[in-house]
Structures are given as structure tokens and as C-alpha cells.
């Protein structure tokens, strides 16, 4: 067995379990080892029921928190038939205090918990009619808890329906017991300089941490190696060194100016400045590589459109590559309408190319691309397929969090084209980090928002606010508006205490009794299903869209005026701000409700309540989490990283950049670093889609 082996080579992983792991993106043994916990639980020293009760009484903020409670079972639990499911109840006394532990769908506990034995119950506690109530606690023998859990970091993994925590832990244990080879390719001098553990030890400490400091050291090492490979990939590629001569000089003329003047709305000062910077680049003798940063709703798309229009008037083609079909179709409709409003439909065709098209539809599009030299071509990854033959493609725009890197650039290069490149990002990046991540790319920023946009009104509340939120949601829909409801998971999972799309959809249907049209959107839907749902939402055939974060990127439905985010504590501040950017895109007042019962999370989320400024929120996010805070909620790989976070680990990013530069100065072809060279080649092959410019 090696890192590239299928996971069925792992002891205990059969065909059925393999399918469950594949739902998490785990296909190989290496994937399994790099499927790190999403968080860690520190199991505390157990307290008596009386101590827990008294502490919560003195500090109500601790009610509904998780506690370890030591109890002695006087009798076995009883099973009662509930309205929907069975309820297992353990009743006991501690001195004069009544204690009740409750489980759902857990009849087996009747034979597990025996009278006269001591147990540790770990779960949410509350005061209920002067008694201590513990809901759905985990059950441990006292000895088991002391040996394996007390004051230890226990990993908590992402799950999918049918997969349990213990299955993941056991699979990883079996990999290490098989003594699999894990090569350490970071040069020894770098590893020693920073005091990093070797790669095997780092991965082991991620899954089975001995102590918190060892776990932190492991995370630092793994974050460094992601940055290091990423930066080596960029800096060692000759295509990225220095300025390239441009084959396309784009000069604007009176016709373009007339089109600009015909816009039905004025550009903001920042939009005008960014557009001028882009046009100046394309008028020079060198190929443009520019990053356009703008907060959600700041109007990056119109800047992209106008710069593509300049290219069309110059007689060349341009392409906009979007990360999803939903977004590509949205841009296509927007661009087509703008061109029609300007009276240019006969001169400048707008073409859509996406993966879900039939073979005949694609063939028709290929022919259009070949014979329409001034076309604006909108699409997804389908734009770089071998069958696409462009006629002088002069300009490529990549939208939102799309990674335009080595593989895509080579795909255009192989077609004999070296277009100008604009990368648009709604994720605010501190300038120093952007310079490292984007390899000295030029940066434009749009800070202003269009004048007709009202600031979003926000609130951070607990689940007790739900009835009022539902009432307000119904009022918004009665006014003709629409709502997003965001959940962190797709499916219900008995081991997770967060709301899922499935669960919330059921709740909403019960709440509104089918009087309101509800749709669902998540990553497991087929492309056509996603397109159909979004199209129905755009047409206001769906009033409430229950979704995961797949709507985070660029979706534009101006009629949507409300968003409700369940378990807001599960998301980073910057990601929540991106999600919130789906509303407030029209002239009507918009409202965002962040739901969380965590008092600590409510404090963290307060910045969203006070500010709609993405750059301020990103800075606050960095301050709150800090370079050493490895235990907060991490951003979900916005830059194409898994463990590393350019905001949180900004110091580590700078060190990795320094090491990559120094190493390539002394060994530019890595001839004396063969293990690193081999790993870099594998990385480029597997991760090229995620490499930014």
C-alpha cells in the first residue's frame, strides 16, 4: 500500500464505505491522510451534576454548553415512544438534585447503561424546571473517559450521510499501523531552521495529537509546505518571469466612448479608475496581468464588460471564464442585454460555452467562435478544451474565486495565444499578501458601491428568534421579494448538531404549509438541476432558496432582499460577508439574519452586524483569528489551499516566499533537491487548476 493506492487497500474499508468516503473527496490513501479534522474537541475534567447546575445558575451564558458530567446510574434507562421517534431517558438523583439524560433513537443504551455503575455523560446541559437536563450526551465508562478523552484533543471530521467519526479514525489508524512510507521532501535545512516535525509526524499529530503544542507545530509545518509548493510552482515557471511582450495593443476609439456614454447608469469613481488602469495596461507594449479586487456588489462585472467591449472594437475576441455554469449563464444574459441596449448585437456577438451543452450545441458554438473575430465568449472550463479554436483571443477575464493558473495558461499558449489576463476577486486580500500570492501582479481596487444600493441591515440572534424571523420572511415574500436560507451541511447527520439543507427545507415546508414555493441548491445536484433551480429563482418562481455555500460566488438576483444563515459560527467572517453579498443588489432594503446559539460566536459575528465593508471585515477576521489561532473556523480554501490560510498564516506565507526565492537562486532547476523536484511535478499535475497567476 502507498499514498496513491485506492482506499479499499485500507483494512476495514470495503466497497460500500469507499463510496461514502468518495462523497468527501477521499479516493486514495493519501487523500485519507490529508482529510484533516475540521476542528478538535478538548474534553474537560468531569464535574458532578450539582457543580454543573450551580455553575450554570451563576452564569446563564453557560447554559446549553457541553459539559462532562459524572453520574452513578441507580437504574437502567427507560425507552418511551415519542411522536416521531423513540426517546431513551435516564433519571437519577444527585443529593437533592433531579437529573435527567435524554437520547433520541438510542434504544440500545438500555442494555449499555447498567444500574450501580459510574459513567461520564458528555453533552449539552440546561436547567429545566429546577432539574439538570442533559440532551443526547455521549456515554463513557469512567475509566474509558480518563484514559482516552480527559484533557485530550479529540478530532472531529466532516461527515456525509452513513459515515461515522469512528470509521474515519479507524481507517487512519490502520494506515499508520501498516507503516506506510511518507516521504519528507522539504529540504532538511529548511525543516531544521523552523523546527518543523517531519511530514509523517506532522500528519500523525493532526489526527492523533499528543498535546496541543504538537498539534500546532504540525499545522504550521503543513501550512508552510502548501505555501512553499505553491510559490515554487509560480516562481520556477519561466512563463511567469518578468513582463511579456504583448501581441495585442488595445486602443479605444470614439465608438467605444459612445458605447460607454450610452450606459443607463454612471460608473463610480473607483470603477472608472480601475477601467482606466486596465485600458492603459492593454495599450502598452506588454501583456497585462492584473488583479481586480472589489467588495461584493461593487460592480466588477461592468468593468470587465467595458474592457471586453474595447477589445471587440479593436477587432479581437475576449473570453470570461466563470467558476460555475450558473454564474456563466448569468454573465451571458447580462452581457447580451448590455450589448442589445447599446444597439451592438449585429456587430459584437455574445457566445456561451458550458460543459452541460449537448455535443451538437457545442459544435455549433465551436463554429461560431472560429468565424466571429469580435465575439465575447462566456463560459466555464469548457473554454480551454482542445476543440475550441479562437480567432485572435486577445483578452481573458477570470471571475471570482476561479483559479487561472499554469494549466489554463498553457492551454491558451498551446493554441498560439498569449492574451491579456484580468483576475477578478471579491475576497479582499491585504496588498502585501496579494503581491506574494499573485507574483507581482498589478492590483486595482474598487471600494465604492453604486449609489442606489442601500446598506444591508443585519442582526445576530439565537434560534429562539426563529418564529420572528419566519414571520418577517413571510412579510418580505408578500411584498414580492425573495429569500435565501443558508445551511452548513446538505444532509442530516445524527453526529452533527448543525442544521442541514434537508432538515431546514422540511422545517420551512411545515412552517409555511406549501403556501410558499421553496427550492433547494447544493453541490450534489447535477448541473442541469442547479441551472433549473437558479433559473426558477431568477424568475421568482421560487420564493425561498435553501442552499449551502454554492450561492456564495457571484449569483445576482436583485429581487432577493433577505438572507438567513443557520449555524453562522461554522463560517469565517469573510465567507459570511460573501454570502451576504447575494442580497442588497437592488434598490429595496435588504436584511441578513445570522443565527447562532454560541455566545462566543455572537461576539465574533458582531463585526458583520456593524459593518458591510468587506475590506474592514477581512482585517477584523485576521485580527480575531491571528497567525497563531489554529483552532478557529478556517476559510474554506478560497485561494486553493487546504491547511494554509493566507490571512491567518500571513507570516508563514512570507517565510515560504523567502525560502522559495532563496532556494531557486542557488538551485533553479532543483537538481540537488530531487525529492522536492518530484513532489513539485506531482503538485503541478494535480493542482494546476488551483494555481493563481
N, C-alpha and C positions, 0 to 999 in steps of 0.2 A: 504494500500500500504506500502511495506517495501523495503529495498535495494535489496532483491532478486526477487522482483516482475518483471514480464515482462514489457517492456516499453510501451506496449499497455494499461497499467493501468494509464499511464500519460495522463492527459486531453489534447486532441488535437493530440495525436499520434495514428493513425489508422494503418490498415494492410499495406497499401502502404508505409507510412512513416517508419513503422517498418523495412521493407526490406531495405530502404535507410540507416537507422542507422546501420543495421547489416553489411552493407558494410564497416562501420568504426569500426567494432568490438564491437558495443554497443548493448547488448542484454537485460540487466537488468537496473533497476532504479539506482543501484549502479554504473554500467558501465557509465551511462549517467552523473552522478555527477563527476566521475573521468575522464571523457573525457574533459580534461582541454584545454584552448585555446593554440594554437601553438605560438601565440605572442599577443601583445597588441599594439593598436594604440593610441597615445596621440594626440587628435585633438586640433590644436593650435587656438589661438585668430585670428579671421578673419582679413584680410587686404583688402585694396581697390585694384582694378586692377592696378592702377598706381603704388602703392607701391610694388606690386609683380613684375611688369615689371621692375621697376628701380633696385630692389634688384638683379634680375637675370642678368640684364645688367652689374651690377657692379661685380657680382660673377657668371660667367658662369657655375661653378660646380653645382649650384643650379637649373639649367635648367632641366626639366623633373622630378623634385621633386614634391611631393604632397603638395599642398597649400590649405588653406581655403580662398576663395575669396568672398567678399560681393558685390553683384551686384543688380541693380534695372532693372527689365525687362521692356523694353519700349513696346515690343510687344511679343506675344506668339511665341514659336519656330516654324520653318517650317520643314516639312519632305520631304527629297529628295530621289529619287530612286537611290541606288548605283548599282555597277556592280554585287555585290553578295548579298547585304543586304540593308535595308533602313537606311538612315542617318538623324538624327534629329539635326538641327542646331539652336542655339540661338545666334543672332547677336545683339550687343549693343555697346554703346559708353560710355567711362568714360573720361570726359573732351574732349581732342582731340584724346584719345587712342581708337583704334578699338579693340573690344573684341569679341571672338568667342568661344562658347562652343559646343562641338560635342559629340553626342552619337550614338551608333550603336544598331540596333534592339530595339529601345526605343520609338516607335511611341506614346505610352501612355503619354509621357511628354508634348505633345502638349496641353493636357487638364489639366495637373498639374500646369505648369508654366503660370501664368496669368500676363498680362500687368499691370504695375503700382505697383506690389508687389516686396518686397525685399527678396532675397534668399541668402543662403550661398552655394556656389559650392565648393565641396572638391574633388580635383583630380590633375592629373599631368599637370603642366603648362610649356609652352615653348614660345619662341619668334619666330613668323612665319611671315616673310615679314612685320616687324615693327608693328605687332599686337600681342596681348596676346591670345594664343590659349590654351583652357582647354579641355583635352580629357577624355571622359567617366567619368565626375565627378558625385559624389553623390549629390543629391539635398535636402536641408533642408530649412524649413522656418527659418527666423532669430530667432524667439522665441524658436522653437524646438532645434536649434543648441545650443543656450545659456544655456538652461535648461539641456539638456540630453547629450551634447557632449563636449562643450568647456572646454579644460584643464582637461578632464577626460580620464582615461584609458578605452578603449573600446576593449573587447575581439575579437579575430579573430580565428575562429575554422577551423580545417581540414574539407574539404568538399568532397562529392562524387557527381557524376552527378545526378541532380534532387533535391539535398538538398541545402537549403539556410541558410545563417547565422541566419536570424531571427527565423527560425524554431527551431534551436538548443537552442537559447537564450530563446524562449518562453517555450520550454519543460522544461528547467531547472528552470525557474521562477515558473512554475506550480508545480514542485516537492516541492519547498520551501513553496509555498502558501498552499500546502496540509499538512504542518507541519510534515513532515516525521521524524521519530526518527533516529538520527545519534549518535551512542554510542561512547563516548571517552574512549578508552581503554589504552591510555598512562597513566602510574601512575601519580597521581596528583603532587607528589613531584618532578618528572622529569619535568612536564609541567611548574610548578611554577619556578623551578630553571632556566630554559632557557627563561621564559617569553613567552611561546608559547600560541597562541589562542587555544580555544577548537576546536575539529575537525569540528563541524558544522560551526563555524565562519570561520575557515580556508578555507573550501570548498566554502563557500559563497563568500569570498573575492577573490577567484580565478576567479570566474565567474562574479562577480559584485563588483569590487574593489572601495571602497570609496576614498582611497588615495593610492599613490604609496607605502608608507611605510607599510600600512596594507597588501598590496598585497605581498610585500617582506617577511613580517612576516609569512604570510600564506604559501608561498612557502618553507620557512625554516622549518616550522613545518611538512609539508607533505614530504619533503625530509628526515627529521630526522626519521619519522615513517617508511618509506620504508627501510632505513638502519637498524633501530632498529629491525624490524621483521626479516629481512634477517639474521642479526647477531645472534639473539636469536635462529633462526632455526638451525644455524650451531652449535653454542656453547652449546645448550641444548641437542643435539643429541649425545648419548653415543658412537655411532659408530665413531664419529669424534674426540673423546678424546684420545690423545696420539698415539703412534705407535702401529700398529697391527702386530702380528707375521705373517710371510709370509708362505703360503703353497707351494710356487713355487720359488726355487732358480735357477736362470738362469745363467749358466756358458758358456762362449763362448769357442769354440774349433778351431782346425786348419781348419776344413771345413768352419766354419763361416769366418775365416780370409781370406781363399782363395776366398770366395764369395765377401768379401769386396775389395780385391785386384783386382778382375775382373771388378770392376766398370769402365765405359768408361770415367769417369771424376774424378778429385781429389776432396775430401772434403775440405772445407775451415777450417781454424784453429778453428773457433767458432763451426762449425758443429762437428768436431772431439771431441772438449771439451764437448759439450752437449751430444753427443753419449756416451762418456766415463762415464759421470755423471749418465746417465740413466742406463747403464750396471752395474755400481758399486752399485747403489740402488738395482737392481734386483738380484745381487749376495749376498746381505746381508740377515740377518735373518728376516728383516722387510719388510712389504708391502710398495711398492713405492707409493708416492703421489707427483707428480712433475708437475710444470708448465713450458712449453717450450715456451718462448717468442721469436718471431723473426719478423723482419720487413717483409712487403710484398716482395715476391720474394727472401727471404734469404735462402730458401732451408730447411724448417722444415720437409717437406713431406719425403725427402730421409732419414732424421734422424729417423723418425717414421718407415719407411720401414725396415731400417737396424736393429733397435731394435726388430721389429716384427720377422725379419729373425732369430735373435738369439734365440727367443722363440721357433720358429719352429724347429730349430736344436736341441733344448733341449727336443723336443718331445711333445710340448704343443701347444694349439691353442691361437691365438690372434685375436682381433677384432678392427676395426677402425670405429667409429661412426661419420658420417658427418651430417651437418645440413640440406642438401638438396639432393634430388636424383641426380640432375645434377652433384654435386660435388662427390657424392658416385660413380657414374658411371665413372667419370673422374679418381678417385683414382684406381678403379678396373682395368681400361685399363692400367694405369701407372704401377701398381704392377705386373699385368700379364706379361707385356712386360719385366720388370726388371727380373722377375723370369725366363722367357724364355731365355733372353740374358745370364743369368748365367747358363743355362742348368739344371735348377732345377724343371722344370714343372712336372716331374713324381714324385718327392719327396714332393713338397710343393704346394698343390692346393690353388688357389685364388678363393674365392666364393663371389658372390654378392647377397645381400638380401635387396630389397627395397619394399615399400608399393604398388607400382603400378603393381607389378607382378601378374599374374593370380594365382588362388588357386592351380592349378596343378604345376605351376612353383615354387611356394613357397614350396609345399610339397616335390618336388624334392630337393630343397635346404635344407630343414629340414633334409632329409635323408642323404645328403652329410655331413652336419655338425655333425650328430651323428656318422658317420663312418669314418671321416677323422681327426685323432687326431692332425695333424700338420698344419691344414688349417689356412690361413689368411682370415678372414671373413670381408668383407667391406659392410657397409650398413647405414641405417638411424635408426630412432626409431624402425623400424621393428626388430632390433637385440634383443630387450628386450621383445618381445611378448612371451606369455606363451608357445606357441607351439615349441619354439626354445630350443632344448636340446643340450647343448655344451658338448664336451668331454674334460674336464680339461682346461677350459678357463683361461689362466694364466695372460693375459695382455689386457687391454683396452685402446685405444687411442681415445680421442675425438678431433675433428678437428675444428679449427677456433672458431667462436663465439657460438658453441654449448654449451648448459648448461647441464653439467653432475652432477646431484645432488642426493638428498635423494631418490626420486622415482626410478631413474635408478639404484642407488647403491643397494637399497633394492631388485630390480628385479633380479640382479645378486646374491645377498645374499640368496634370496628365492630358488635359484637353487643350493644352497650349494657351491657357488663360491665366493672367495674374491680376485679378480685379482689385479695385479699392475695397477696403473692408471697414464696415462700421458695426461695432458690437453694442447693442442696447441692453442696459441693465437697470432694473428697478430696485436692486439691492444696493443701498448706499455703502460704499467702501471708503474707509479713510484713505486719503490720497497716497500716503506712504505705502500702504498695503497694495493699492491698485498698481503702483509703479512696479512692485515686485511681481504681483500676480500676472500682470499684463505685459511684462517685459518691455518697459519704456514706451508703452503705447501713449499716444496723446489723449487727453481726457477733456470732455466737455460736460458741463453740469447744468441741469435745469432745476432750479429751486422754486420758482414761482409756479402757481397753478392758475388755470384760466379763471377770469374774473367772475364768471357766472356760477362757480362751484361754491356751495355753502359748506362750511366746516362740518364734519360728521359729529353728532352728539353721541357720547359714549357713556356706558356705565359698567361697573364691575360688581357683580352680585352673586349670591349663593343660589342653590337650587330652589330655595324657598320662594324665590321671586318668579318662578316659572308660571304660576297662574296669571300673574300680572303681565308677564311677557307674552303669553299666548293671547291675552285679551288685546294687547297693543298690536300684536301681529295681525290679528283679525281685522282691527281698525284700518291698518295700512292696506290690507288686501281689499277691504270695502272701498277705500279711496282709489282703487285701481292699480295699486303698486304691487311689487313682488318682494319676496324674502329669500335669503339664503340661510340655511341651518348647517353649521359645520360640526363634524364629529371626528375624533382622532382615529377611529377604527371603522372597518367595513362591517365585520361580523360580530355578533355577541360572543363573549368568551367568559366562561364561568370563573376563570382565574384572574380576570381583569375587572377592575372596578370603574372602568371608563365607559362612557356612552358610545354605542356603535350606530352606524347608519341604519342597520336593520332595526335596532331597538327604537331609535328616535322616529323612524318612519311609522312604526306601529303606534307609538305614543301620539304622534300628530294625527294619524287617521282616527284614533279613538277620540282625541280631543275635539276634532272638527267634524267627525262623523260623515266623512266623504263629501262635505259641503264645499270643500276647497280642493282644487287639483294639486296633488303632491307628486313630485318626481324625485328620482334618486340618481346620483352620479358618483362613480368611484372608479378606481384603476382596473378593477376586474371586469368591467363592461367591455364588450367588443367595440371597436372603433365606430361602427355604424350605429350602435346603440347610444354611444356618447354623443355622436353628431345629432341623432334624432332627439335626444333629451334636450340638448342645448338649443336646437332649432325651435323646439316647442316652448322653451323658456323665453327665448328671444321674442317669440310671437305672443307671449303672455297666455299661452295655453296651459302653462304650469304656473301656479302662484307661489308655491314653496318648493325650493330645490334643496333636498337634503344631500349633503356631499361630504367627501373627505377633502383633503387639500388640493385635489386635482383642479379646482377652480382658482387656485392661488395665482396662476400665471395668466395675466392679460385679459381674461374674459370681460367683455364690455356689454352690459345690459343696463342702460341709463335708467330704466323704469324700476330697477331694484333699489329699494330705499331702506331695507332693514337686514341686518345680519345678526344671528345668534350663534355663539361659539360655545359648545359644550366642552367641559374639562379644559378650559383655557390654559390651565397650569401645565398642560402637556406640550405646549408650543413655545418656541422662542418669541421674544418681543418683536423682532424684525419680521418673522414669519406671520405673526398675528397682524402686523401692520400691512403686509402684502395681502392677506386675506381680506382685511377691512377695505382695501382699495377696490374691491369689486363693487362696493356701493359708493354713493356720493358722486356718481358720474353724470348725473343730470341736474336740472335746476331745482328739484324738490329737496327738502330737508331729509337727510338720512340719519339712521340710528344704528348703533352697534352695541349689542349686549354680550359681555364676556361673563360666562358662568363658571364659577369655581367655589368650592366649599373650603378651600385651603386658605387660612388667614395669611400664611407666608406668601402664597402666590398672589393674593389680593394686593399685598404691598408692592410686589414686583410689577403687577399689571397696572398699577396706578398711573404710571407714565403714559400709558395708552389712553387713560381717562383724561389726562391733562393736555396731551399733545397729539396733533395729526401730522407732525413733521417727521418724515422717515429718517432724515439725517440725525436729528436730535435723538430719536428713539434708538437708532443704531449705536450712537455714542453711549447712551444710557445702558443699553444692553451689554456693551463691552465693559462699562464700569461695574455693573452689578455682578456680572459673571467673573470678570477679571481673568488674567492669564493663568492663575493657579486654581481657578474654580472648575474642577473636572467633574463635579457631581451635580451641576445644574442641568436643566434641559438644554440639549445642544441643537443647533440649527441642523436641518436635515440635508446636509451635503450640498448646499446651494452652489458651491464652487466646484463640485465634482469630487470632494473629499469625503472619506468615511469617518475616520477618527479625528482628523485635524479640523480645526475651525480657525479660519484666518483672523476673525475678530478676537476670539478668546486667546488664541495661541499666537498673537501677533509678534511677540518677542521670539518665539521659536521659529516662526516664518522668516524673520530677518536673519537668524543664525543659520538656517538652512540655505538661504540665498547666498550668504557669505561663504559657507562651506562649498556649495556647488561652484561658485565663481572661482575660488582658490584652487579647487581640485582640477577644474578644466584648464586652468592656466598652466599647471605642471604636467597634466596628462590629458590633453584634449580628446584623444581617441580612447581613453580608458584602457590602454594596452597593459598597464601594470595593475589593473583592478578588474580582473576577468569575471569574478563573481558578480560584481556590481554591473559590469557591462551586459552580462547575460540577463540579469534582472531588469535592467533598463530596456532591453529589447523586448522582453516579455510584457513589460508595463506599457510600452508604446503600442504594441499589438493589441492588448486588451483594453487599454484605457484611452486610446486616442480620441474617442468621441468626447471625453470629458476635459481635454486639454484646452484651456483658453489660449488666446493669442499671446 
